[in-house]
Amino acid sequence: MGQGPGVQESRGPGVQGADRPVIGVAFPREDYVAALELAGAAVRVLRPDADPLPRVLHELDGVLLTGGPDVRPDRYGAATTHPTVEVDEVRDAYELPLAQAALSSGTPVLAICRGVQVLNVAAGGTLIQDLPSQRPSAINHSITEPRTTIAHAVRLAPGTQLAAVMAGQLSADGRLDVNSRHHQAIDQVASGFRVSATAPDGIIEAIEAIDQDTAFCIGVQWHPENFYRTGESASLFQAFVTAAGTRPEACGPRT
């Protein structure tokens, strides 16, 4: 999935760009940009041919990793490739180093769908290549339309950063209703991360960094950006943008 039609860099309505945290996003669709802008960010669309790594991190306050095709299995050490896997070599070649650079520099990260898989692989974790055949379940993890359709609930782990961020949307027993459009998921969680949400069938739905020096590094398997119009996931984007706007200059001054 490439950059969505009509997606452009934006600094938000009526606010100077210097007053807004700059979030770098590669291959975005409109919903990602809208959700970030509503949370107070200035969006910089990253292009592999124009934004070399890791230098571009000096110009960003945060990184959003977006949804899209599968990560090539040999990137996480798999010896075989499931026939359902569809990869994008250009995205893998750019987004895996982008995630690694963000992690090493302490840059705040929000990762969504493919993004959480990229984040996990970049940090040394692995993936389940096809849920329907390799982890069959009564839970439907892929309802494509409408994009805001609730597919299932996830249980957020108490005491996690994600649970704190989403506290206002949780049920009494710590559950959150989510949409879902994925056929892959995290298998082995990368070192330095913990599971912060699971589906009823045990599939990992969110991870977060446990390094106390990392202000914000959360990845979710669902698509919170699709709810930007109705606000159910606004607190997640607001927490991310706030962290990006208040972090120390880990990479040096922006140029």
C-alpha positions as CSV (number, residue, x, y, z in Angstrom):
1,M,0.0,0.0,0.0
2,G,1.6,3.2,-1.1
3,Q,1.0,6.8,-0.2
4,G,-2.8,7.5,-0.3
5,P,-4.2,9.8,-3.0
6,G,-4.0,13.5,-2.2
7,V,-1.9,13.0,1.0
8,Q,0.3,16.0,1.5
9,E,2.5,17.4,4.2
10,S,0.6,19.6,6.6
11,R,1.3,21.8,9.5
12,G,-2.3,21.9,10.7
13,P,-4.9,24.6,10.4
14,G,-4.1,28.1,11.8
15,V,-1.0,27.0,13.7
16,Q,2.6,27.7,12.9
17,G,4.6,24.5,12.1
18,A,7.3,25.4,14.7
19,D,4.7,25.2,17.4
20,R,3.7,21.6,16.5
21,P,5.7,18.4,17.0
22,V,6.9,17.2,13.6
23,I,5.8,13.6,13.0
24,G,7.4,11.7,10.1
25,V,5.2,9.2,8.3
26,A,6.1,7.1,5.3
27,F,3.5,5.8,2.9
28,P,0.5,7.4,4.7
29,R,-3.2,7.4,3.9
30,E,-5.5,10.3,4.6
31,D,-6.8,8.9,8.0
32,Y,-3.3,8.8,9.5
33,V,-2.6,12.4,8.6
34,A,-6.0,13.5,9.8
35,A,-5.6,11.8,13.2
36,L,-2.2,13.3,13.7
37,E,-3.3,16.8,12.8
38,L,-6.3,16.6,15.1
39,A,-3.9,15.6,17.9
40,G,-1.8,18.7,17.2
41,A,1.0,17.4,15.0
42,A,2.7,18.8,11.9
43,V,3.0,15.9,9.4
44,R,6.1,15.3,7.3
45,V,5.6,12.7,4.6
46,L,8.8,10.7,4.4
47,R,10.0,9.5,1.0
48,P,12.8,7.0,0.6
49,D,14.4,8.9,-2.3
50,A,14.4,12.3,-0.5
51,D,14.7,11.5,3.3
52,P,17.8,9.4,3.9
53,L,18.3,7.5,7.1
54,P,19.2,8.0,9.8
55,R,19.8,11.7,9.0
56,V,16.1,12.6,8.7
57,L,15.6,11.7,12.4
58,H,17.3,14.9,13.3
59,E,14.4,16.8,11.7
60,L,11.6,14.8,13.4
61,D,10.0,14.7,16.8
62,G,8.3,11.4,16.3
63,V,7.7,8.6,13.8
64,L,4.4,6.9,12.8
65,L,4.7,3.5,11.2
66,T,1.7,2.8,9.0
67,G,-0.3,-0.2,7.8
68,G,0.3,-2.0,4.5
69,P,1.7,-5.3,3.0
70,D,3.6,-8.1,4.8
71,V,7.2,-7.9,6.0
72,R,9.4,-10.3,3.9
73,P,9.7,-13.4,6.1
74,D,13.5,-13.7,5.7
75,R,13.8,-10.3,7.4
76,Y,12.9,-12.1,10.7
77,G,14.8,-15.4,9.9
78,A,11.9,-17.5,8.5
79,A,13.2,-20.2,6.2
80,T,9.9,-20.5,4.2
81,T,7.3,-18.0,2.9
82,H,3.6,-18.7,3.3
83,P,1.8,-18.5,-0.1
84,T,-0.5,-15.8,1.3
85,V,2.4,-13.4,2.0
86,E,2.5,-10.2,-0.1
87,V,5.6,-8.0,0.4
88,D,6.7,-4.6,-0.7
89,E,10.5,-4.5,-1.0
90,V,10.7,-0.7,-1.1
91,R,8.8,-0.4,2.1
92,D,10.8,-3.0,3.9
93,A,14.1,-1.5,2.8
94,Y,13.0,1.9,4.2
95,E,10.8,1.3,7.2
96,L,12.8,-1.4,9.0
97,P,15.9,1.0,9.2
98,L,13.5,3.8,10.0
99,A,12.1,1.9,13.0
100,Q,15.6,0.9,14.1
101,A,16.9,4.4,13.9
102,A,13.9,5.7,15.9
103,L,14.5,3.1,18.6
104,S,18.2,3.7,18.9
105,S,17.7,7.5,19.1
106,G,14.8,7.4,21.6
107,T,12.4,9.0,19.1
108,P,8.7,8.5,20.1
109,V,7.0,5.9,17.9
110,L,3.4,4.9,17.2
111,A,3.1,1.8,15.1
112,I,-0.1,0.6,13.5
113,C,-1.0,-2.8,11.9
114,R,1.9,-3.5,9.5
115,G,3.7,-0.9,11.6
116,V,3.7,-2.9,14.8
117,Q,5.0,-5.9,12.8
118,V,7.8,-3.7,11.4
119,L,8.6,-2.4,14.8
120,N,8.8,-5.9,16.3
121,V,10.9,-7.3,13.4
122,A,13.2,-4.2,13.6
123,A,13.8,-4.9,17.3
124,G,14.5,-8.6,16.7
125,G,11.1,-10.3,17.0
126,T,9.2,-12.6,14.6
127,L,5.8,-12.9,13.0
128,I,3.1,-15.4,12.4
129,Q,2.8,-15.4,8.6
130,D,-0.9,-16.4,8.2
131,L,-3.4,-16.5,11.1
132,P,-6.2,-18.4,9.4
133,S,-4.0,-21.4,8.5
134,Q,-1.4,-21.2,11.3
135,R,-3.5,-20.0,14.2
136,P,-7.1,-20.9,13.3
137,S,-9.7,-19.2,15.6
138,A,-13.3,-18.3,15.8
139,I,-12.2,-14.6,16.0
140,N,-12.3,-12.8,12.7
141,H,-9.1,-10.7,12.5
142,S,-9.8,-9.2,9.0
143,I,-13.0,-7.2,8.4
144,T,-12.1,-4.9,5.6
145,E,-15.3,-2.8,5.2
146,P,-16.5,-0.6,6.7
147,R,-13.2,0.3,8.1
148,T,-14.7,1.3,11.5
149,T,-16.5,-2.1,12.0
150,I,-15.8,-3.5,15.4
151,A,-14.2,-7.0,14.9
152,H,-13.6,-8.0,18.5
153,A,-12.4,-6.8,21.8
154,V,-8.9,-6.8,23.1
155,R,-7.8,-7.0,26.8
156,L,-5.3,-4.4,27.8
157,A,-2.7,-5.5,30.3
158,P,-3.0,-3.5,33.6
159,G,-0.1,-1.2,34.4
160,T,1.0,-0.7,30.8
161,Q,1.4,2.6,29.1
162,L,-1.3,1.7,26.6
163,A,-3.8,0.9,29.3
164,A,-3.1,4.3,30.9
165,V,-3.5,6.1,27.6
166,M,-6.8,4.4,26.7
167,A,-8.2,4.3,30.2
168,G,-11.2,6.4,29.3
169,Q,-12.3,4.0,26.6
170,L,-11.9,0.7,28.5
171,S,-14.7,-1.4,29.9
172,A,-14.7,-2.2,33.6
173,D,-12.7,-5.4,33.0
174,G,-10.1,-3.6,30.9
175,R,-11.4,-4.4,27.4
176,L,-11.4,-2.2,24.3
177,D,-13.5,-2.8,21.2
178,V,-11.3,-2.6,18.0
179,N,-11.5,-2.9,14.2
180,S,-9.2,-5.4,12.6
181,R,-7.7,-5.9,9.1
182,H,-4.7,-8.3,9.3
183,H,-3.8,-11.8,8.5
184,Q,-0.4,-11.8,10.3
185,A,0.5,-11.0,13.9
186,I,3.4,-11.0,16.3
187,D,4.9,-14.3,17.2
188,Q,8.0,-13.9,19.3
189,V,8.0,-10.5,21.0
190,A,11.3,-8.6,20.6
191,S,13.6,-8.1,23.5
192,G,12.9,-4.8,25.3
193,F,9.2,-5.0,24.6
194,R,6.2,-6.3,26.5
195,V,2.7,-7.4,25.4
196,S,0.2,-4.7,26.3
197,A,-3.0,-6.1,24.6
198,T,-4.3,-9.5,23.5
199,A,-7.3,-10.8,21.6
200,P,-9.6,-13.4,23.1
201,D,-7.8,-16.1,21.1
202,G,-4.5,-15.1,22.5
203,I,-3.2,-13.2,19.5
204,I,-0.9,-10.4,20.5
205,E,-2.7,-7.1,19.6
206,A,-0.3,-4.5,21.1
207,I,3.3,-4.2,22.3
208,E,5.2,-1.4,24.0
209,A,8.8,-0.7,24.9
210,I,9.8,-1.3,28.5
211,D,12.9,0.9,28.4
212,Q,12.4,3.8,30.8
213,D,14.4,6.1,28.6
214,T,11.8,5.7,25.8
215,A,9.1,8.3,26.4
216,F,6.6,6.6,24.0
217,C,6.9,3.5,21.9
218,I,3.6,1.7,21.3
219,G,2.4,-0.5,18.5
220,V,-1.1,-1.7,18.0
221,Q,-2.5,-4.3,15.5
222,W,-5.8,-2.6,14.9
223,H,-6.5,0.7,13.0
224,P,-7.2,3.6,15.5
225,E,-6.7,6.2,12.7
226,N,-10.0,5.1,11.1
227,F,-11.9,6.6,14.1
228,Y,-10.5,10.1,13.8
229,R,-13.9,11.5,12.9
230,T,-15.6,10.1,16.0
231,G,-12.7,10.3,18.5
232,E,-12.7,6.9,20.1
233,S,-8.9,6.7,19.7
234,A,-8.0,10.4,20.0
235,S,-6.3,9.8,23.4
236,L,-3.7,7.5,21.7
237,F,-2.7,10.0,19.1
238,Q,-2.8,12.8,21.6
239,A,-0.4,10.9,24.0
240,F,1.9,10.2,21.1
241,V,2.0,13.8,19.9
242,T,2.5,15.1,23.4
243,A,5.4,12.8,24.0
244,A,6.9,13.9,20.7
245,G,6.6,17.5,21.7
246,T,8.1,17.2,25.1
247,R,11.0,14.7,24.6
248,P,14.6,15.8,25.0
249,E,16.6,16.5,21.8
250,A,17.8,12.9,21.6
251,C,19.2,13.3,18.1
252,G,20.4,16.8,18.2
253,P,18.7,20.0,17.0
254,R,16.4,19.8,14.0
255,T,17.8,21.6,10.9
